[in-house]
């Protein structure tokens, strides 16, 4: 589920390496999500997009550091920060790759 940019360049920048302004429409969010998935090398995994009105974020308190993994209509996992305040994105990419393999194998 792709939601709002946590550190959008025009809202809460955290350095020069993030150049993404906050998408203003659901369509813009779709484009950003496609680019992010391609950057992570998992662009073949379907992703849901929260609306510009942030309906999912409001319902599930997803912002700023949570990743939700869904299988059908069920949330199967939630990645959220540990005690240190962060998580290793490589672990999330690894989990996505494992899920992609399982889907390809019909599991």
C-alpha positions as CSV (number, residue, x, y, z in Angstrom):
1,X,0.0,0.0,0.0
2,X,1.6,3.2,-1.1
3,X,0.6,6.2,1.0
4,X,1.9,9.8,1.4
5,X,5.6,10.6,1.0
6,X,7.0,10.7,4.5
7,X,9.7,13.1,3.6
8,X,8.4,14.9,0.6
9,X,10.8,17.6,-0.7
10,X,8.1,20.3,-0.4
11,X,6.8,19.3,3.1
12,X,9.4,17.7,5.3
13,X,12.8,17.3,3.5
14,X,15.5,15.3,5.1
15,X,18.4,16.0,2.8
16,X,19.3,16.6,-0.8
17,X,18.9,12.9,-1.8
18,X,15.0,13.0,-1.7
19,X,13.6,15.1,-4.6
20,X,10.0,13.8,-4.6
21,X,7.4,16.5,-3.8
22,X,4.2,15.3,-2.2
23,X,1.8,13.9,-4.9
24,X,-1.3,16.1,-5.1
25,X,-3.6,13.5,-6.7
26,X,-4.2,9.8,-6.6
27,X,-2.9,9.6,-10.2
28,X,0.4,11.3,-9.2
29,X,0.7,8.8,-6.3
30,X,0.3,5.9,-8.8
31,X,3.3,7.3,-10.9
32,X,5.5,7.7,-7.8
33,X,4.7,4.2,-6.6
34,X,5.6,2.7,-10.0
35,X,8.9,4.5,-9.9
36,X,9.7,3.5,-6.4
37,X,8.9,-0.2,-7.1
38,X,11.2,0.0,-10.2
39,X,14.0,1.5,-8.1
40,X,13.6,-1.4,-5.6
41,X,13.6,-4.0,-8.4
42,X,10.1,-5.3,-7.6
43,X,8.0,-3.5,-10.3
44,X,6.1,-6.7,-11.1
45,X,4.4,-6.9,-7.7
46,X,0.9,-5.3,-7.6
47,X,0.6,-2.4,-5.3
48,X,-2.4,-0.6,-3.9
49,X,-2.4,3.2,-3.7
50,X,-4.0,5.2,-0.9
51,X,-6.2,8.0,-2.2
52,X,-5.2,11.6,-2.2
53,X,-7.7,12.0,0.6
54,X,-5.7,9.4,2.6
55,X,-8.5,7.0,3.5
56,X,-6.2,4.0,4.2
57,X,-3.8,6.1,6.3
58,X,-6.6,7.4,8.4
59,X,-8.1,4.0,9.0
60,X,-4.8,2.1,9.7
61,X,-2.4,4.8,11.0
62,X,0.1,3.9,8.4
63,X,2.2,7.0,8.2
64,X,5.1,7.5,8.3
65,X,7.1,4.2,8.7
66,X,4.8,1.3,8.1
67,X,4.6,-1.1,5.2
68,X,1.5,-3.2,4.8
69,X,1.5,-6.5,2.9
70,X,-1.8,-7.8,1.6
71,X,-2.9,-11.1,0.2
72,X,-6.2,-10.6,-1.4
73,X,-8.3,-8.6,1.0
74,X,-6.2,-9.6,4.1
75,X,-3.3,-7.7,5.7
76,X,-0.7,-10.5,6.1
77,X,2.2,-8.5,7.5
78,X,3.0,-5.1,8.8
79,X,6.6,-3.8,8.7
80,X,7.1,-1.1,11.3
81,X,10.1,0.5,13.1
82,X,11.8,-1.4,15.9
83,X,13.1,0.3,19.1
84,X,15.8,2.2,17.2
85,X,13.2,4.1,15.2
86,X,13.9,2.5,11.8
87,X,14.2,-0.7,9.8
88,X,16.3,-2.1,7.1
89,X,14.6,-1.6,3.7
90,X,16.7,-4.5,2.4
91,X,14.6,-6.8,4.7
92,X,11.4,-5.5,3.1
93,X,12.8,-5.9,-0.4
94,X,13.8,-9.5,0.5
95,X,10.3,-10.2,1.8
96,X,8.8,-8.8,-1.4
97,X,11.1,-11.0,-3.4
98,X,10.1,-14.1,-1.4
99,X,6.4,-13.3,-1.8
100,X,6.9,-12.8,-5.6
101,X,8.6,-16.2,-5.8
102,X,5.8,-17.8,-3.9
103,X,3.2,-16.3,-6.2
104,X,5.0,-17.5,-9.2
105,X,5.2,-21.0,-7.8
106,X,1.4,-20.9,-7.1
107,X,1.7,-20.9,-3.3
